[in-house]
Amino acid sequence: MRIDEQIKVLAIKTNMTLTEIGNKIDKSPQAFSQKMRRGNYTLDELEEIAMATGSTFHCGFEMQNGEVIKIM
C-alpha cells in the first residue's frame, strides 16, 4: 500500500479529513494535496502526521535474525 493510501486510511480511522490533518501540520490544503499526489514525505513529516492524528509512527528495518534497526 502506498503512503498516500495509508494516510487516507489513517484519516478515516481517526475521523479526520485530509484537510484537517494538513492544517494540523501547518500545510495549506493545496500543499498537502500536492504532497499526497507525489507521495514524497520525509520521516519528520510522517512523524508530524502521526502526532496530528494522535498516532505513533514507527519506521525501521527488521533483519532475518530478528534484530530491529529503528530509524526514528
N, C-alpha and C positions, 0 to 999 in steps of 0.2 A: 504494500500500500504506500503510495506517495505521501510526502509530508503534508501537502495541502489537503489531501483526503483525511489524514489523521487529525489535522486541526479542525476540519469540519465536523468530524465525529466528536472531538473534544467539545466543540461549541454546543452541539446538540445535547451531549451528556451533562453539560454544566448549565444548560438552559440559558445560554448566552448567544447573541448574534455575533457574526464576524465583525460587524461594525463596533459592537461593544468591546470585543477583545482588542481591536485596533485602537480604540480610544484609550483603553487602559494602559496600552504600551506607547501612548503618545504618537500614534501614526494616524494620518488623515485617512478617511475611507478610501481615497484614490491610491494612496501609497500602500496601504495594507492589501488592497485588491491586486495591485501590481505584484506585490510580494507573493501573494497566493498563486497568481498565474505563473510566475517564474519559479517558485518553489526553492529559492536560494536563501535560506536562513542561516544566520550564524548561530553558534551554540548559545551565545549570550541572548540572542533574540528568542530562541526556543525556551530558554530559562525564564525570560520575561513573560512569555505567553503562559507558561506553566504557573507562574506566580499570579498573573492576572486572572487565571481561572481557578485558583485555589488548588492547583495540582502540583505534583513534583515531577521534574524532568530528570530522566536517567539516561546516560549515554556512556557506552564503554564497549570493550571487547571481552568476550569470554573465549578462552583458548580451549583446545581439546582436553587438556588436563584439568579443566575446571577453574583455573586461575582467571580472575577478572581484573582487567585494567580499566579503571574508571577514567573517563575524560573530564568529567565535571564533578 
